[in-house]
Amino acid sequence: MSGDLLLYVVIATALAFDFTNGFHDTANVVATSISTRAIGPRAAVTFAAILNFVGAFISLEVAATVAGDIVVADAVTETIVFAGLVGAIVWNLATWYFGLPSSSSHALIGGLVGAALAAQGPDAILGDGLVGRVMVPAIIAPILAFGVAGLAILMAYRIVGRANPGPVNRGFKVGQLATGGILALAHGTNDAQKTMGIITLALIANGNLPSTGFEVPLWVVASAATAIALGTYSGGWRIIKTMGTRIIKMDPAQGFAAQSAGAAVILAASQAGYPLSTTHTISGSVMGAGAARRLSAVRWGVAGNIVVAWVLTLPAAAAGGALIYGLCSIPSDDTVGPFIVAVLMLLATLWFVSGRLRRGSTLTAAEA
């Protein structure tokens, strides 16, 4: 298989990941608005999809970080990129199935790091960038969002605490439309860029771009923006339920505070070039908005399960990326392995979708 064909396979896989990122992280953007009935579910995901698309064009700082600050660009091959993407996709689908809002961003970075380690060893990893740009923000962001959301809800209750609940709730629901829009914009600004960075790495590996002083092509920006918008529109309903109702039962004021805090933290990180986990950030703000009112309002058991998924994401995706790289390396021609894995992934996807359709038609027939 020619190098260009392998590049096309890698790009298609990257966009498939971007799609899973969209439906996996839809809950980050819309769950609070849906749970407080500020907006209907389908309108919410449509609104979020449009603003995710727009947000992808605002900044390219995160894309530059993913492409140049985590792994050594000259050491990366298209097979490494492909293996990292598949490891991330598998983790995204597993956590989606169980309704856990894990980090698509950390899954992608973990998969890439694991594949690079398996292929080139520790010298291929930029330790300072991985720690300073990924791991430290992963710890700080949810804590910061927790504190900001908690402070915001306390201020809100202090200002409107004695007002008539009806008009107050209606006002916060209108406010949620604005903060939800900003949050969707922030999500597109941060998350879509990670796929742009991965595709840029593949273009560098194929010789289409230089390893230093590169610019992300416009077609890469547009394709990544489109993929994440389509994924967002499809809706990750399992995770929406977890984010919207299982952590806390939110009122409109809490939803407004959580969305505002999450959007502020994500936008700040995007401008600084940090590939932040929007899932960590929004989950932290939701917990903060609940805990500030009453600690018992947060279902800490559910929150604990989410934290476990956070902790496992980087190593699990890294292990997946390393395993997929090993499988891709079995054929003597290292361009054949990714093609075989891609075909197997496509067949597995078709089997899964057809099974869901058959089960749906069986349920419909039973209801009739």
C-alpha positions, 0 to 999 in steps of 0.5 A: 500500500502506498504512503499516500493511501496510508495517509488517507486511512490515517486522516479518515481514522482521525476524523472518525475519532473526532466524530466520537469525540463530538458525541462522547462530549456532547454531554459536556455542552448540553446536559446542564441546559437539558436537565434544567429544561432551559432548552429541548434535547434536539434543539440543544445538540443542534445549537451546540453542533453549530457553535462547535463548528464555529469554535474550531476556527477561533484559535489554533494554539491547542493544535500546535501543542498536540502536533509539536509539544507532546511527541517528537514530530520527526520520530512519528510515523503514520502508523504511530498516529493511526495506532494512537487514534484507534486506541483512543477510539476504543476507549471512547466507545467503551466509556460511552457504552458505560455512560462514563464522561471520561476525557476524549482529549486524554484518550487521544494523547494517551493513545499517541504516547503509548504508540510512540513509546512502543515504536520509538521508546521514551526518547520519542516523548517530550516529557516536559510538554506531556507534564506541563501541557497535559497532566498539570492542567488535568489536575488544576482545571477541574479544581479551578472549575469546581471553585469558580462554579461554587463561588458563582452559585453562592453569589447568585443565591445571595443576589436573588435568594429572596426573589420570586422563584418563578421569574428567577428560574425563567431568567436563569434559563434564558441565561443558560442559553447564552452560557451554553452557547459560549460553552459550545464555542469553547468546546469547539475551540479546544477539542476540535483542535486536537484532531487537527494536531493529529492530522498535522502530525500525519502530514509531517510524517508523510512529508507534506509539511515541515516538522518545524514552522508548519501551519495547520492547513485550512482544509484540516481545520474545516474537516475537523470542525465538521466531524466534531459538529456531526458527532455533537449533533448525533448526541451521546445520550448515555453520558448526557444522563450521567452529567445532567442528573446523576451527579446532582439534580440541578436547578437553573441557577446551578446550571448557569453557574456550572456552564459559566465556570466551565466556559471561562476555564476552557476558553482561557486554556485554549488561548494558552494552548493547553489541550484541556479535558473539557469533560474534567472541567465541566464535571468539576464545575457541576460538582462545585455548583452542587456542593456549594449549596449542600455537600449532600446534593452531590452523589459522591459515589457517581462522582467517584466513578467518574474520577476513576475513569479520569485516572484510567484514561491516559494509561488505558488509552496508552496501552491500547495505542501500544497494543494496536501499534504491535498489531500493525507491525506484525505484517512485514510491510508496515503499511499493510497493518493499519489497513487491515486494522481499519478494515476490521474496525469498519466490519466491527462498526457495521456489525454493531450498527446492524445489531442495534438496528435489528434490536430496534426493529424487534422491539418495535415489532413487539410493541406493535 
